[in-house]
Amino acid sequence: MTQAASETIPAGLLPADAPAIPVTLVAAADWERVRAGLEPAQRAFAAATGFTAKAGSLALLPGADGGLARALFGLGDPGAPAGDRLIAGKLPGLLPEGTYRLEGAPDPAAAALAWLMGSYRFGRYRKGDGTKARLAAPEGVDRDEIVRIAAAVAMGRDLINTPANDLGPAEIAAAACALAERHGAAITVIEGPELERAFPLIHAVGAASPRAPRLIDLRWGPEDAPRVTLVGKGVAFDTGGLDIKPSAAMLLMKKDMGGAAAALATADMAMGAGLKLRLRVLVPAVENAVAGNAFRPGDVLGSRAGLTVEIGNTDAEGRLILADALALADAEAPDLILDFSTLTGAARVALGPDLPAFFTEDDALAAAVAEAGQRAIDPVWRMPLHAPYASLLDSKVADLNNVSGGPFAGAITAALFLRRFAPKTRAHGHFDLYGWNPSTKPGRPEGGEVQTARLTYALLKTRYGV
């Protein structure tokens, strides 16, 4: 679960002056110029291999002694709409063992981060398949910042990739406690009768599991600093409850705590950078299981906010636990609340696995989030909080239902449900993310992914940077 449990960053990011083999990153438009500057033998060798700077292509060029003297890596057209700004993340899996230095990267810091994120391997259960290529820091980049971001991403990926038999609510809490200890943060974990009394929705969702539900509450930073609260959905595994999922839909449900992982990874970056804010992280951690004491369709449950909720579907459990956590967050009226959750299939149908949905009423926040996502290469897409759809959550027996009961606007109605529980905080943003890379892309290996964490850190750094 921790960074040490993976082979994430085999040698970190070595100092810029470390002896290293140059890797020249070449855009297609620059290939002729770069080619002309090569040694004649290297130029001939590149021609023999057919290297043309196609995106993702690699040519290893020998020196006079027959050893590896230089590598060429194609960027294609980095300005094209389909260009991948993390394409350097392919290199750790392509290059032979050795230490390398990147030359000619349009964005050296992004290229170095992509390399480190592409070096990630989840090694808890199978050892020995880590990458052997190491990177010297590009000149002029903030080496500590890049390593800090990559390490936080790795920590979050490890949490998502760990199967539910080894990562339940207690283990999520343990990871948060380890994070708090590392950064000198205060943390409390609420469970048992206190949880049942103060957070009835969190308790109800987790009651059927032998692994007790809990609410994790981490605080860091000076009391008089701007207040930012991150809320992450921590469903360690989701069977769907009594509205049980088919087996195929359960296969990836270890990732249903991806929102918690994203919130913790963001906190790791923010605390490590010493941002000037009062940070709070709330993670309701549960397992949605099936037993005789499971909450049922048709039940009416109380909530921390005082609203009653009719249960239309027990598989819409994430919004229930987030509702109680958001009510706690909203009571402080912080400057900003951001919640993270693997919440709806509807968002995936609309935007696919790579592009999380983002909801907010605050246009200025939406613009800042979009800009930070582009800058951090961690994009999202704003979707509407269409207020008239709130009537779809009406209930005849309670204040609201937890689902609309129909096939339309599922991501929007889920976001509207959450908004009911944080009415004081206008600057409230909701990320509906997938938390998983279905296939390997540069810098994004197949498996768990802390989508929106780098975006959120970029946003907070802009607002509250040192």
Salt bridges, closest charged atoms under 4 A:
ASP30 OD2 - ARG33 NH2 3.98
GLU32 OE1 - ARG35 NH2 3.20
ASP84 OD2 - ARG444 NH2 2.56
GLU103 OE1 - ARG70 NH1 3.10
ASP129 OD2 - ARG126 NH2 3.39
GLU145 OE1 - ARG148 NH2 2.48
GLU145 OE2 - LYS461 NZ 2.81
ASP166 OD2 - ARG124 NH2 3.85
GLU191 OE1 - ARG214 NH1 3.43
GLU196 OE2 - HIS203 NE2 3.56
ASP217 OD1 - ARG219 NE 3.98
ASP217 OD2 - ARG280 NH2 2.72
GLU223 OE1 - ARG227 NH2 2.96
GLU223 OE2 - ARG278 NH2 3.07
ASP238 OD2 - LYS245 NZ 3.52
ASP256 OD1 - LYS233 NZ 2.95
ASP268 OD2 - ARG182 NH2 3.18
ASP268 OD1 - HIS183 NE2 2.70
GLU287 OE2 - ARG211 NH2 3.40
ASP299 OD1 - ARG296 NE 3.27
ASP315 OD2 - LYS245 NZ 3.04
GLU317 OE2 - LYS233 NZ 3.57
GLU332 OE2 - ARG219 NH1 2.89
GLU332 OE2 - ARG227 NH1 3.85
GLU332 OE1 - ARG280 NH1 3.36
ASP339 OD2 - HIS428 NE2 2.77
ASP339 OD1 - HIS430 ND1 2.54
ASP354 OD2 - LYS441 NZ 3.44
GLU361 OE1 - ARG419 NE 3.06
ASP363 OD1 - ARG382 NH2 2.96
GLU371 OE1 - ARG375 NH2 2.83
ASP432 OD1 - ARG348 NH1 3.38
GLU449 OE1 - ARG157 NH2 2.86
